[in-house]
Amino acid sequence: MKPVLQLALDFVDLPRALQVAEEAVAGGADWLEAGTPLIKSEGLQALRELKARWPGKTIVADMKTMDAGRAEVECAAKAGARVVGVLGAASDATIKECVEAARNYGAEIVVDMIQVEDVVARARAVEEMGANYVGIHLAIDEQMQGKTPWEKLREVAKAVSVPIAVAGGINSETAALAVEAGASIVIVGGAITKSVNATEATKAVKEAMETGRAVESEYFVRATGPDIREMLSRVSAANVSDALHRTGDIPGMRPLAPGTKMVGPALTVRTAPGDWAKPVEAIDMAEPGDVLVIDAGNVLPACWGELATNSAIQRKLAGVVIYGAARDTGDIRELGFPLFSTLISPTAAEAKGFGEIGVPIRIAGVNVSPGDWIIGDDDGVCVIPKEKAVEYTNRAMDVLEKENRLRAEIQAGSTLCEVGYLLRWEKK
């Protein structure tokens, strides 16, 4: 079959889903999927409204059925779905019931392989049971860890003859790769639904699918490891805090100059109060792009000044964070070096040499280890544990992307209360 673009409407609010679908259809979306969150939130009415507005479009119900296959397929088909999703992890009995019910009601079945251990074997088995499509689905949480679905997609494409759908963070840069790897149905969600202009985003994905060439995208791309710094430079400390479930910030840490932005892995320093030796020694030990994070006990006098800043600039450090005091702030501000501290004092400490470099520290109740990623801007400083750096960099990008869409809706005449459907979702 000619590759089709399936739009995944993974919203919890039907009005927003319909608005984005309107934009995406104008951009060339072929199939419209009522995502699982939308069906759980709005029920089968979501299918009915999609079918009523676009009677000529294939409507997909992402039911993720695990049991009661016949009943769920019947409900979805009668509500307007032509394709109904069942989980590959469901029993053979459930999948067979879904297939039989779909035949009775003029629908088709896609079997979603999310979290199936042996995808190839299961794909062959469900094809024999009569499934119309096999879905390769990389979970959102796995996408955030930098994983991709391409290897499994290629393996399954060689093993079955039914059309294959693929989902998992696909955008205009990867849609062509999805087709090349064997997908007949390219499922795209966030790259369209979170875009400021869903019509243009859809056109970009369609272009990539039709030409076989990637179309560059500023957003909806995910870090894999080496690109963490570049990805974090696109987001804010507030985005990171949201991604970290509203944690991760170092209380009381403020930038010396407005407009400061700092991103880099931490080199930690613990120094005795009133001692500037270890912070200065750490400059020579740091790698270019590192951020010095100094625990000076949040007391005076200053353990950092203009000469240390010039040294840090020569070593190409990305910035410094001081749980304590800095001085020479006018000179440092003119140098344009990112400095964050909790205190400022004109009085300098002395070089005594007490302390440690490259050890775990705890400042203002926040743990910082060597190699943790530090991001700082006008709002303050956040810390991303190094073992979660890829995941939470991607989650921060996800926060930014969602906010871009909401901002566009507000600027078009709505309000935050309205776009967030606050009254509807207030806890009763």
Backbone hydrogen bonds in HBPLUS format (Angstrom, degrees):
<---DONOR---> <-ACCEPTOR-->    atom                        ^
c    i                          cat <-CA-CA->   ^        H-A-AA   ^      H-
h    n   atom  resd res      DA  || num        DHA   H-A  angle D-A-AA Bond
n    s   type  num  typ     dist DA aas  dist angle  dist       angle   num
A0004-VAL N   A0184-SER O   2.87 MM 180  6.40 152.0  1.95 153.1 158.2     1
A0186-VAL N   A0004-VAL O   2.90 MM 182  6.20 165.9  1.92 174.3 176.1     2
A0030-ASP N   A0005-LEU O   2.94 MM  25  5.26 143.0  2.08 141.7 153.2     3
A0031-TRP N   A0005-LEU O   3.08 MM  26  6.31 164.9  2.10 140.6 144.9     4
A0006-GLN N   A0186-VAL O   2.87 MM 180  5.91 166.4  1.89 142.7 147.4     5
A0188-VAL N   A0006-GLN O   2.90 MM 182  6.25 160.9  1.94 169.2 175.0     6
A0007-LEU N   A0031-TRP O   2.90 MM  24  6.20 167.1  1.92 156.1 153.1     7
A0033-GLU N   A0007-LEU O   2.82 MM  26  5.75 159.7  1.86 166.4 164.5     8
A0008-ALA N   A0188-VAL O   2.95 MM 180  5.85 169.9  1.97 136.9 139.8     9
A0009-LEU N   A0033-GLU O   2.96 MM  24  5.78 162.1  1.99 148.5 154.5    10
A0035-GLY N   A0009-LEU O   3.18 MM  26  5.12 147.5  2.29 115.7 118.3    11
A0017-ALA N   A0013-ASP O   3.18 MM   4  6.41 159.2  2.22 148.5 154.9    12
A0018-LEU N   A0014-LEU O   2.88 MM   4  6.10 161.2  1.92 163.2 166.8    13
A0019-GLN N   A0015-PRO O   3.05 MM   4  6.26 155.1  2.11 145.8 152.6    14
A0020-VAL N   A0016-ARG O   2.97 MM   4  6.20 168.5  1.99 157.9 159.7    15
A0021-ALA N   A0017-ALA O   2.91 MM   4  6.04 156.3  1.97 145.1 152.6    16
A0022-GLU N   A0018-LEU O   2.93 MM   4  6.10 151.5  2.01 143.3 150.5    17
A0023-GLU N   A0019-GLN O   3.18 MM   4  6.53 157.4  2.23 147.7 152.4    18
A0024-ALA N   A0020-VAL O   2.85 MM   4  6.10 161.6  1.89 153.7 159.3    19
A0025-VAL N   A0021-ALA O   2.82 MM   4  5.93 159.3  1.86 153.7 158.3    20
A0026-ALA N   A0022-GLU O   3.27 MM   4  6.44 153.3  2.35 139.5 146.3    21
A0027-GLY N   A0023-GLU O   3.20 MM   4  6.53 127.5  2.49 133.2 147.0    22
A0027-GLY N   A0024-ALA O   2.93 MM   3  4.89 131.3  2.18  93.5 107.8    23
A0029-ALA N   A0024-ALA O   3.05 MM   5  5.55 166.3  2.06 135.3 136.0    24
A0028-GLY N   A0025-VAL O   3.08 MM   3  5.08 154.7  2.15 100.0 108.0    25
A0032-LEU N   A0058-THR O   2.98 MM  26  6.36 162.4  2.01 164.8 170.5    26
A0060-VAL N   A0032-LEU O   2.80 MM  28  6.01 166.1  1.82 147.1 150.5    27
A0034-ALA N   A0060-VAL O   2.81 MM  26  6.10 159.1  1.85 176.7 172.2    28
A0062-ASP N   A0034-ALA O   3.17 MM  28  6.12 166.4  2.19 151.8 155.4    29
A0038-LEU N   A0035-GLY O   3.04 MM   3  5.27 116.6  2.46 102.5 117.9    30
A0039-ILE N   A0035-GLY O   2.99 MM   4  6.33 160.4  2.03 159.2 165.1    31
A0040-LYS N   A0036-THR O   2.91 MM   4  6.06 163.3  1.94 156.8 161.5    32
A0041-SER N   A0037-PRO O   2.91 MM   4  5.99 149.4  2.01 141.7 150.2    33
A0042-GLU N   A0038-LEU O   2.75 MM   4  5.69 169.1  1.76 152.6 156.6    34
A0043-GLY N   A0039-ILE O   2.71 MM   4  4.52 133.9  1.92 121.5 130.6    35
A0046-ALA N   A0043-GLY O   3.23 MM   3  6.19 162.9  2.26 123.1 125.4    36
A0047-LEU N   A0044-LEU O   3.00 MM   3  5.29 123.2  2.34 103.1 116.2    37
A0048-ARG N   A0044-LEU O   3.13 MM   4  6.55 159.4  2.18 150.0 155.7    38
A0049-GLU N   A0045-GLN O   2.93 MM   4  6.14 160.5  1.97 152.9 156.8    39
A0050-LEU N   A0046-ALA O   3.08 MM   4  6.21 158.7  2.13 144.8 150.8    40
A0051-LYS N   A0047-LEU O   2.94 MM   4  6.08 164.4  1.96 152.8 157.2    41
A0052-ALA N   A0048-ARG O   2.92 MM   4  6.07 152.8  1.99 142.9 150.9    42
A0053-ARG N   A0049-GLU O   3.01 MM   4  6.14 156.3  2.07 146.0 151.2    43
A0054-TRP N   A0050-LEU O   2.95 MM   4  6.02 156.6  2.01 148.1 154.9    44
A0057-LYS N   A0054-TRP O   3.04 MM   3  5.48 164.5  2.06 117.2 122.3    45
A0082-ARG N   A0059-ILE O   2.83 MM  23  5.59 155.8  1.88 148.7 155.6    46
A0083-VAL N   A0059-ILE O   3.28 MM  24  6.52 163.3  2.31 150.1 150.7    47
A0061-ALA N   A0083-VAL O   2.79 MM  22  6.23 163.3  1.82 162.6 166.7    48
A0063-MET N   A0061-ALA O   2.85 MM   2  5.50 133.3  2.07 106.6  92.1    49
A0085-GLY N   A0061-ALA O   2.92 MM  24  6.17 158.1  1.97 169.2 163.3    50
A0065-THR N   A0085-GLY O   3.40 MM  20  6.68 169.6  2.41 132.8 131.4    51
A0087-LEU N   A0065-THR O   3.03 MM  22  5.73 171.9  2.03 144.3 146.8    52
A0072-GLU N   A0068-ALA O   3.13 MM   4  6.33 167.8  2.14 161.4 165.0    53
A0073-VAL N   A0069-GLY O   3.01 MM   4  6.08 164.6  2.03 154.3 158.5    54
A0074-GLU N   A0070-ARG O   3.01 MM   4  6.08 161.4  2.05 148.0 153.7    55
A0075-CYS N   A0071-ALA O   3.01 MM   4  6.20 165.1  2.03 148.9 152.7    56
A0076-ALA N   A0072-GLU O   3.03 MM   4  6.18 167.3  2.05 147.9 151.4    57
A0077-ALA N   A0073-VAL O   2.84 MM   4  5.93 166.9  1.86 154.7 158.7    58
A0078-LYS N   A0074-GLU O   2.95 MM   4  6.05 165.0  1.97 152.9 156.9    59
A0079-ALA N   A0075-CYS O   3.07 MM   4  6.19 134.2  2.29 138.1 150.2    60
A0079-ALA N   A0076-ALA O   3.17 MM   3  5.09 129.0  2.44  92.1 105.9    61
A0081-ALA N   A0076-ALA O   3.00 MM   5  5.52 164.8  2.03 146.8 142.2    62
A0080-GLY N   A0077-ALA O   3.11 MM   3  5.29 155.8  2.17 102.7 110.2    63
A0108-GLU N   A0082-ARG O   2.72 MM  26  6.08 139.6  1.88 143.9 157.3    64
A0084-VAL N   A0108-GLU O   2.89 MM  24  6.27 158.9  1.94 155.1 159.4    65
A0110-VAL N   A0084-VAL O   3.04 MM  26  6.15 163.9  2.07 144.5 148.1    66
A0086-VAL N   A0110-VAL O   3.03 MM  24  6.42 157.5  2.08 159.8 166.6    67
A0112-ASP N   A0086-VAL O   2.84 MM  26  6.07 157.8  1.89 156.0 162.2    68
A0090-ALA N   A0087-LEU O   3.05 MM   3  5.44 163.0  2.08 110.0 115.3    69
A0088-GLY N   A0112-ASP O   2.65 MM  24  5.33 162.4  1.68 152.0 145.6    70
A0095-ILE N   A0091-SER O   3.09 MM   4  6.43 165.0  2.12 155.3 158.8    71
A0096-LYS N   A0092-ASP O   2.90 MM   4  6.07 164.8  1.92 155.1 159.4    72
A0097-GLU N   A0093-ALA O   3.01 MM   4  6.17 151.9  2.09 142.1 149.8    73
A0098-CYS N   A0094-THR O   2.93 MM   4  6.20 152.1  2.01 147.8 155.5    74
A0099-VAL N   A0095-ILE O   2.96 MM   4  6.26 161.5  1.99 153.2 157.5    75
A0100-GLU N   A0096-LYS O   2.99 MM   4  6.17 164.4  2.01 149.1 153.2    76
A0101-ALA N   A0097-GLU O   2.90 MM   4  6.01 162.9  1.92 148.0 153.2    77
A0102-ALA N   A0098-CYS O   2.87 MM   4  6.01 156.8  1.92 149.5 156.2    78
A0103-ARG N   A0099-VAL O   3.12 MM   4  6.40 154.8  2.19 145.9 151.7    79
A0104-ASN N   A0100-GLU O   3.12 MM   4  6.43 150.8  2.21 144.3 152.3    80
A0105-TYR N   A0101-ALA O   3.05 MM   4  6.32 142.8  2.19 147.6 157.2    81
A0107-ALA N   A0102-ALA O   2.79 MM   5  4.53 163.9  1.82 140.3 140.3    82
A0132-ASN N   A0109-ILE O   2.99 MM  23  5.34 134.3  2.20 137.6 151.5    83
A0133-TYR N   A0109-ILE O   3.05 MM  24  6.36 143.0  2.19 154.0 154.1    84
A0111-VAL N   A0133-TYR O   3.03 MM  22  6.35 160.4  2.07 139.3 140.7    85
A0135-GLY N   A0111-VAL O   2.76 MM  24  5.69 168.7  1.77 148.1 144.1    86
A0113-MET N   A0135-GLY O   2.81 MM  22  5.78 166.6  1.83 157.4 160.0    87
A0116-VAL N   A0113-MET O   3.07 MM   3  5.32 162.3  2.10 133.6 129.2    88
A0122-ARG N   A0118-ASP O   3.10 MM   4  6.26 162.2  2.13 151.9 157.4    89
A0123-ALA N   A0119-VAL O   2.83 MM   4  5.91 154.1  1.90 149.3 156.7    90
A0124-ARG N   A0120-VAL O   3.07 MM   4  6.33 161.0  2.10 152.2 156.1    91
A0125-ALA N   A0121-ALA O   3.06 MM   4  6.28 154.8  2.12 142.2 149.5    92
A0126-VAL N   A0122-ARG O   2.93 MM   4  6.18 163.6  1.95 156.4 159.0    93
A0127-GLU N   A0123-ALA O   3.05 MM   4  6.16 148.2  2.15 143.6 152.4    94
A0128-GLU N   A0124-ARG O   3.15 MM   4  6.43 154.8  2.22 144.9 150.8    95
A0129-MET N   A0125-ALA O   3.09 MM   4  6.45 137.4  2.28 137.6 149.8    96
A0131-ALA N   A0126-VAL O   3.02 MM   5  5.66 165.8  2.04 157.5 153.1    97
A0130-GLY N   A0127-GLU O   3.06 MM   3  5.26 153.0  2.14 103.0 111.6    98
A0134-VAL N   A0163-PRO O   3.20 MM  29  6.68 155.5  2.26 152.7 160.1    99
A0165-ALA N   A0134-VAL O   2.80 MM  31  6.13 162.1  1.83 151.9 158.1   100
A0136-ILE N   A0165-ALA O   2.72 MM  29  6.06 168.5  1.74 157.8 155.9   101
A0167-ALA N   A0136-ILE O   2.86 MM  31  6.32 151.3  1.94 161.5 168.9   102
A0138-LEU N   A0167-ALA O   2.97 MM  29  6.23 167.4  1.99 144.9 147.4   103
A0142-GLU N   A0139-ALA O   2.99 MM   3  5.24 126.8  2.29 102.2 116.3   104
A0143-GLN N   A0139-ALA O   2.93 MM   4  6.32 150.5  2.02 151.0 160.5   105
A0143-GLN N   A0140-ILE O   3.05 MM   3  4.94 114.5  2.50  92.4 108.7   106
A0144-MET N   A0140-ILE O   3.00 MM   4  6.34 151.4  2.09 151.7 158.8   107
A0145-GLN N   A0142-GLU O   2.99 MM   3  5.06 139.7  2.15  98.6 110.7   108
A0147-LYS N   A0142-GLU O   3.29 MM   5  5.77 163.4  2.32 150.8 146.5   109
A0146-GLY N   A0143-GLN O   2.90 MM   3  5.22 159.7  1.94 114.6 118.0   110
A0153-LEU N   A0149-PRO O   3.01 MM   4  6.11 157.3  2.07 154.5 161.9   111
A0154-ARG N   A0150-TRP O   2.98 MM   4  6.21 162.8  2.01 155.7 158.2   112
A0155-GLU N   A0151-GLU O   3.14 MM   4  6.41 160.1  2.19 148.7 154.1   113
A0156-VAL N   A0152-LYS O   2.97 MM   4  6.17 165.4  1.99 156.0 159.1   114
A0157-ALA N   A0153-LEU O   2.92 MM   4  6.04 156.5  1.98 150.2 157.3   115
A0158-LYS N   A0154-ARG O   3.28 MM   4  6.49 141.3  2.44 141.4 149.2   116
A0159-ALA N   A0156-VAL O   2.89 MM   3  4.92 139.2  2.06 100.3 113.1   117
A0160-VAL N   A0156-VAL O   3.12 MM   4  6.25 141.9  2.27 164.7 168.3   118
A0184-SER N   A0164-ILE O   2.80 MM  20  5.43 155.8  1.86 149.2 157.6   119
A0185-ILE N   A0164-ILE O   3.10 MM  21  6.24 154.7  2.16 145.4 143.2   120
A0166-VAL N   A0185-ILE O   2.96 MM  19  6.41 149.0  2.05 166.4 174.4   121
A0187-ILE N   A0166-VAL O   2.94 MM  21  5.86 165.2  1.96 167.0 166.0   122
A0174-THR N   A0171-ASN O   3.11 MM   3  5.41 144.5  2.24 106.2 115.9   123
A0175-ALA N   A0171-ASN O   2.87 MM   4  5.74 131.5  2.11 158.6 170.9   124
A0215-VAL N   A0172-SER O   2.94 MM  43  5.13 173.6  1.94 126.3 128.3   125
A0177-LEU N   A0174-THR O   3.09 MM   3  5.11 117.2  2.50  96.8 112.2   126
A0178-ALA N   A0174-THR O   3.03 MM   4  6.39 145.5  2.16 148.4 158.4   127
A0179-VAL N   A0175-ALA O   3.20 MM   4  6.58 155.3  2.26 149.0 153.8   128
A0180-GLU N   A0176-ALA O   2.96 MM   4  6.19 164.4  1.98 150.9 155.7   129
A0181-ALA N   A0177-LEU O   2.88 MM   4  6.00 142.8  2.02 143.1 152.7   130
A0183-ALA N   A0178-ALA O   3.05 MM   5  5.64 161.4  2.09 149.9 147.7   131
A0182-GLY N   A0179-VAL O   3.06 MM   3  5.32 157.4  2.11 106.5 113.7   132
A0192-ILE N   A0189-GLY O   2.94 MM   3  5.77 158.3  1.98 127.6 134.1   133
A0193-THR N   A0189-GLY O   2.83 MM   4  5.80 169.5  1.84 151.4 151.7   134
A0194-LYS N   A0190-GLY O   2.95 MM   4  5.09 156.3  2.00 131.3 134.7   135
A0195-SER N   A0192-ILE O   3.20 MM   3  5.27 156.8  2.25 103.8 110.8   136
A0201-ALA N   A0197-ASN O   3.08 MM   4  6.32 160.5  2.12 152.1 158.3   137
A0202-THR N   A0198-ALA O   2.94 MM   4  5.97 154.7  2.01 140.7 146.8   138
A0203-LYS N   A0199-THR O   3.02 MM   4  6.29 159.3  2.06 148.9 154.7   139
A0204-ALA N   A0200-GLU O   3.03 MM   4  6.26 152.2  2.11 146.0 152.9   140
A0205-VAL N   A0201-ALA O   3.15 MM   4  6.47 155.7  2.22 146.3 151.9   141
A0206-LYS N   A0202-THR O   2.92 MM   4  6.16 167.0  1.94 157.6 161.3   142
A0207-GLU N   A0203-LYS O   2.88 MM   4  6.02 156.1  1.93 146.9 153.7   143
A0208-ALA N   A0204-ALA O   3.09 MM   4  6.33 157.9  2.14 144.1 149.4   144
A0209-MET N   A0205-VAL O   3.00 MM   4  6.30 157.4  2.05 151.0 157.1   145
A0210-GLU N   A0206-LYS O   2.92 MM   4  6.09 157.3  1.97 152.8 158.7   146
A0211-THR N   A0207-GLU O   2.88 MM   4  5.91 154.2  1.95 152.4 158.5   147
A0212-GLY N   A0208-ALA O   2.89 MM   4  5.42 140.5  2.05 136.8 145.5   148
A0228-ILE N   A0225-GLY O   3.30 MM   3  5.60 156.2  2.36 120.8 118.5   149
A0231-MET N   A0227-ASP O   3.03 MM   4  6.22 160.5  2.07 155.7 161.5   150
A0232-LEU N   A0228-ILE O   2.81 MM   4  5.98 166.5  1.83 160.7 164.2   151
A0233-SER N   A0229-ARG O   2.99 MM   4  6.15 138.2  2.17 142.9 154.0   152
A0234-ARG N   A0231-MET O   3.05 MM   3  5.50 155.7  2.11 109.8 117.3   153
A0235-VAL N   A0232-LEU O   3.22 MM   3  5.38 146.1  2.34 102.8 111.8   154
A0240-VAL N   A0236-SER O   3.06 MM   4  6.43 156.5  2.12 147.6 153.6   155
A0241-SER N   A0237-ALA O   2.87 MM   4  6.13 158.2  1.92 149.2 155.2   156
A0242-ASP N   A0238-ALA O   2.98 MM   4  6.22 160.5  2.01 150.1 154.8   157
A0243-ALA N   A0239-ASN O   2.95 MM   4  6.20 156.9  2.01 145.9 152.7   158
A0244-LEU N   A0240-VAL O   2.87 MM   4  6.12 144.4  2.00 148.0 158.0   159
A0246-ARG N   A0241-SER O   2.59 MM   5  4.71 130.2  1.83 143.1 149.3   160
A0245-HIS N   A0242-ASP O   3.03 MM   3  5.14 137.1  2.21 116.0 114.7   161
A0383-VAL N   A0248-GLY O   2.88 MM 135  5.29 149.2  1.98 134.7 142.9   162
A0250-ILE N   A0381-VAL O   2.91 MM 131  5.77 152.8  1.99 156.0 160.5   163
A0253-MET N   A0250-ILE O   3.32 MM   3  5.96 159.9  2.36 142.0 141.1   164
A0254-ARG N   A0341-SER O   3.18 MM  87  5.68 176.7  2.18 136.6 137.6   165
A0341-SER N   A0254-ARG O   3.07 MM  87  5.68 150.6  2.16 155.4 154.5   166
A0256-LEU N   A0339-LEU O   2.84 MM  83  5.68 149.6  1.94 175.1 168.4   167
A0262-MET N   A0376-GLY O   2.86 MM 114  4.91 147.7  1.96 148.6 149.0   168
A0376-GLY N   A0262-MET O   2.83 MM 114  4.91 156.1  1.89 141.9 146.3   169
A0264-GLY N   A0374-ILE O   3.06 MM 110  5.44 146.1  2.18 147.7 154.5   170
A0374-ILE N   A0264-GLY O   2.81 MM 110  5.44 168.4  1.82 151.7 155.5   171
A0291-VAL N   A0265-PRO O   2.84 MM  26  5.84 158.7  1.89 152.1 152.8   172
A0266-ALA N   A0372-ASP O   2.70 MM 106  5.39 148.8  1.79 153.5 164.3   173
A0371-GLY N   A0266-ALA O   2.88 MM 105  4.97 165.8  1.90 137.4 142.1   174
A0267-LEU N   A0291-VAL O   2.88 MM  24  6.03 152.8  1.96 148.8 149.2   175
A0293-VAL N   A0267-LEU O   3.03 MM  26  6.12 161.4  2.06 142.2 144.7   176
A0358-GLY N   A0268-THR O   2.75 MM  90  4.91 175.2  1.75 145.2 145.2   177
A0269-VAL N   A0293-VAL O   2.85 MM  24  6.04 144.2  1.98 162.2 155.8   178
A0295-ASP N   A0269-VAL O   2.76 MM  26  6.06 168.6  1.77 160.6 163.7   179
A0270-ARG N   A0356-GLU O   2.78 MM  86  5.13 172.0  1.79 157.4 159.0   180
A0356-GLU N   A0270-ARG O   2.77 MM  86  5.13 144.1  1.89 138.1 150.2   181
A0271-THR N   A0295-ASP O   3.06 MM  24  6.17 176.7  2.06 155.2 155.5   182
A0275-ASP N   A0272-ALA O   3.11 MM   3  5.49 126.8  2.40 152.1 145.2   183
A0350-GLU N   A0274-GLY O   3.03 MM  76  6.06 176.6  2.03 130.8 130.0   184
A0276-TRP N   A0350-GLU O   2.92 MM  74  5.88 147.1  2.03 126.1 136.7   185
A0280-VAL N   A0276-TRP O   3.37 MM   4  6.48 157.8  2.42 146.5 152.1   186
A0281-GLU N   A0277-ALA O   2.89 MM   4  6.17 159.8  1.93 156.8 163.6   187
A0282-ALA N   A0278-LYS O   2.89 MM   4  5.99 150.3  1.98 151.1 158.5   188
A0283-ILE N   A0280-VAL O   3.17 MM   3  5.37 137.8  2.36 100.0 111.0   189
A0284-ASP N   A0281-GLU O   3.18 MM   3  5.67 126.7  2.48 107.6 118.2   190
A0285-MET N   A0282-ALA O   3.05 MM   3  4.92 131.4  2.30  93.5 107.4   191
A0286-ALA N   A0282-ALA O   2.98 MM   4  6.07 128.2  2.26 147.9 159.8   192
A0286-ALA N   A0283-ILE O   3.36 MM   3  5.33 143.8  2.50  95.9 105.6   193
A0290-ASP N   A0287-GLU O   3.02 MM   3  5.63 156.6  2.08 145.2 144.4   194
A0289-GLY N   A0316-LYS O   2.79 MM  27  6.14 153.3  1.86 140.1 147.3   195
A0318-ALA N   A0290-ASP O   2.74 MM  28  5.47 157.8  1.79 144.1 150.6   196
A0292-LEU N   A0319-GLY O   3.11 MM  27  6.53 151.2  2.19 151.2 146.0   197
A0321-VAL N   A0292-LEU O   2.69 MM  29  6.05 157.8  1.74 163.2 171.2   198
A0294-ILE N   A0321-VAL O   2.72 MM  27  6.03 171.7  1.72 169.7 169.8   199
A0323-TYR N   A0294-ILE O   2.79 MM  29  6.00 177.0  1.80 172.8 173.7   200
A0296-ALA N   A0323-TYR O   3.10 MM  27  5.45 141.8  2.25 120.3 130.7   201
A0298-ASN N   A0323-TYR O   2.81 MM  25  4.92 152.1  1.88 136.8 127.8   202
A0302-ALA N   A0347-THR O   2.83 MM  45  6.00 165.3  1.85 168.3 163.7   203
A0349-ALA N   A0302-ALA O   2.81 MM  47  5.52 133.3  2.03 169.7 155.4   204
A0303-CYS N   A0325-ALA O   3.07 MM  22  6.19 151.5  2.15 148.9 144.2   205
A0327-ARG N   A0304-TRP O   2.91 MM  23  6.34 141.9  2.06 149.0 161.1   206
A0309-THR N   A0305-GLY O   3.04 MM   4  6.27 148.8  2.14 143.4 152.9   207
A0310-ASN N   A0306-GLU O   2.94 MM   4  6.26 155.3  2.00 150.4 155.7   208
A0311-SER N   A0307-LEU O   3.05 MM   4  6.33 153.7  2.12 144.4 151.6   209
A0312-ALA N   A0308-ALA O   2.89 MM   4  6.20 153.1  1.96 147.0 154.6   210
A0313-ILE N   A0309-THR O   2.89 MM   4  6.18 150.6  1.98 149.7 157.9   211
A0314-GLN N   A0310-ASN O   3.01 MM   4  6.27 156.2  2.07 145.2 151.2   212
A0315-ARG N   A0311-SER O   3.07 MM   4  6.37 142.6  2.22 143.1 153.2   213
A0317-LEU N   A0312-ALA O   3.00 MM   5  5.43 178.9  2.00 155.0 155.3   214
A0316-LYS N   A0313-ILE O   2.97 MM   3  4.87 155.4  2.03 102.0 109.3   215
A0320-VAL N   A0338-PRO O   3.10 MM  18  6.58 146.0  2.22 149.8 160.2   216
A0340-PHE N   A0320-VAL O   2.97 MM  20  6.30 157.4  2.02 156.9 164.1   217
A0322-ILE N   A0340-PHE O   2.81 MM  18  6.18 155.6  1.87 146.1 154.4   218
A0343-LEU N   A0324-GLY O   2.90 MM  19  5.37 138.0  2.08 152.4 140.1   219
A0326-ALA N   A0343-LEU O   3.24 MM  17  6.60 141.2  2.40 128.1 131.7   220
A0345-SER N   A0326-ALA O   3.00 MM  19  6.19 160.4  2.03 153.3 157.9   221
A0332-ILE N   A0328-ASP O   3.03 MM   4  6.31 163.2  2.06 156.9 162.2   222
A0333-ARG N   A0329-THR O   2.87 MM   4  5.92 153.5  1.94 143.1 150.4   223
A0334-GLU N   A0330-GLY O   3.12 MM   4  6.38 152.7  2.20 142.2 148.9   224
A0335-LEU N   A0331-ASP O   3.04 MM   4  6.35 141.8  2.19 142.5 153.2   225
A0335-LEU N   A0332-ILE O   3.14 MM   3  4.99 121.8  2.49  90.5 105.3   226
A0336-GLY N   A0333-ARG O   3.12 MM   3  5.22 144.3  2.25  99.0 109.4   227
A0361-ILE N   A0368-VAL O   2.90 MM   7  5.40 169.6  1.91 160.4 162.9   228
A0368-VAL N   A0361-ILE O   2.87 MM   7  5.40 165.9  1.89 154.9 154.6   229
A0363-ILE N   A0366-VAL O   2.91 MM   3  5.25 150.7  1.99 152.5 146.7   230
A0366-VAL N   A0363-ILE O   2.85 MM   3  5.25 163.3  1.88 116.9 122.7   231
A0372-ASP N   A0369-SER O   3.04 MM   3  5.65 166.1  2.06 139.2 140.7   232
A0373-TRP N   A0384-ILE O   2.89 MM  11  5.01 149.9  1.98 158.5 153.6   233
A0384-ILE N   A0373-TRP O   2.81 MM  11  5.01 166.1  1.83 152.9 157.2   234
A0375-ILE N   A0382-CYS O   3.10 MM   7  5.43 163.9  2.13 151.2 154.7   235
A0382-CYS N   A0375-ILE O   2.87 MM   7  5.43 162.2  1.90 159.7 165.5   236
A0377-ASP N   A0380-GLY O   2.96 MM   3  5.50 154.3  2.03 151.8 158.4   237
A0380-GLY N   A0377-ASP O   3.01 MM   3  5.50 151.3  2.09 117.1 125.2   238
A0388-LYS N   A0385-PRO O   2.91 MM   3  5.45 154.7  1.97 117.3 125.6   239
A0389-ALA N   A0386-LYS O   3.28 MM   3  4.91 169.4  2.30 103.0 104.0   240
A0392-TYR N   A0388-LYS O   2.95 MM   4  6.04 174.7  1.95 164.0 165.7   241
A0393-THR N   A0389-ALA O   2.96 MM   4  5.87 138.9  2.13 140.2 150.4   242
A0394-ASN N   A0390-VAL O   3.09 MM   4  6.29 161.3  2.13 150.0 154.5   243
A0395-ARG N   A0391-GLU O   2.92 MM   4  6.24 148.7  2.02 141.8 151.7   244
A0396-ALA N   A0392-TYR O   3.01 MM   4  5.94 147.3  2.12 128.2 136.2   245
A0397-MET N   A0393-THR O   3.05 MM   4  6.39 150.3  2.14 143.2 151.1   246
A0398-ASP N   A0394-ASN O   2.94 MM   4  6.21 150.0  2.03 143.8 152.4   247
A0399-VAL N   A0395-ARG O   2.98 MM   4  6.31 149.2  2.08 144.2 151.7   248
A0400-LEU N   A0396-ALA O   3.02 MM   4  6.34 162.0  2.06 149.2 153.4   249
A0401-GLU N   A0397-MET O   2.91 MM   4  6.15 161.6  1.94 153.0 157.6   250
A0402-LYS N   A0398-ASP O   3.06 MM   4  6.26 162.3  2.09 148.7 152.8   251
A0403-GLU N   A0399-VAL O   3.02 MM   4  6.25 159.6  2.06 151.6 157.5   252
A0404-ASN N   A0400-LEU O   2.97 MM   4  6.25 146.5  2.08 147.8 157.0   253
A0405-ARG N   A0401-GLU O   3.35 MM   4  6.73 153.9  2.43 146.6 151.3   254
A0406-LEU N   A0402-LYS O   3.12 MM   4  6.47 164.9  2.15 151.9 155.8   255
A0407-ARG N   A0403-GLU O   2.79 MM   4  5.90 159.0  1.84 152.1 158.1   256
A0408-ALA N   A0404-ASN O   3.10 MM   4  6.29 155.0  2.17 141.7 147.8   257
A0409-GLU N   A0405-ARG O   3.10 MM   4  6.44 152.2  2.18 147.7 155.1   258
A0410-ILE N   A0406-LEU O   2.94 MM   4  6.23 155.0  2.00 150.6 157.4   259
A0411-GLN N   A0407-ARG O   2.88 MM   4  6.11 165.0  1.91 154.7 158.6   260
A0412-ALA N   A0408-ALA O   3.04 MM   4  6.15 126.2  2.34 133.3 146.8   261
A0414-SER N   A0409-GLU O   3.29 MM   5  6.00 156.4  2.35 141.1 141.5   262
A0413-GLY N   A0410-ILE O   2.94 MM   3  5.39 161.2  1.97 113.6 118.2   263
A0418-GLU N   A0415-THR O   3.07 MM   3  5.14 115.8  2.50  95.3 110.7   264
A0419-VAL N   A0415-THR O   2.86 MM   4  6.17 170.5  1.87 164.3 165.7   265
A0420-GLY N   A0416-LEU O   2.95 MM   4  5.88 142.4  2.09 142.0 151.4   266
A0422-LEU N   A0417-CYS O   3.24 MM   5  5.48 163.5  2.26 152.7 157.2   267
A0421-TYR N   A0418-GLU O   3.10 MM   3  5.06 156.7  2.15 101.3 108.6   268
A0425-TRP N   A0421-TYR O   3.12 MM   4  6.41 154.8  2.19 152.5 159.9   269
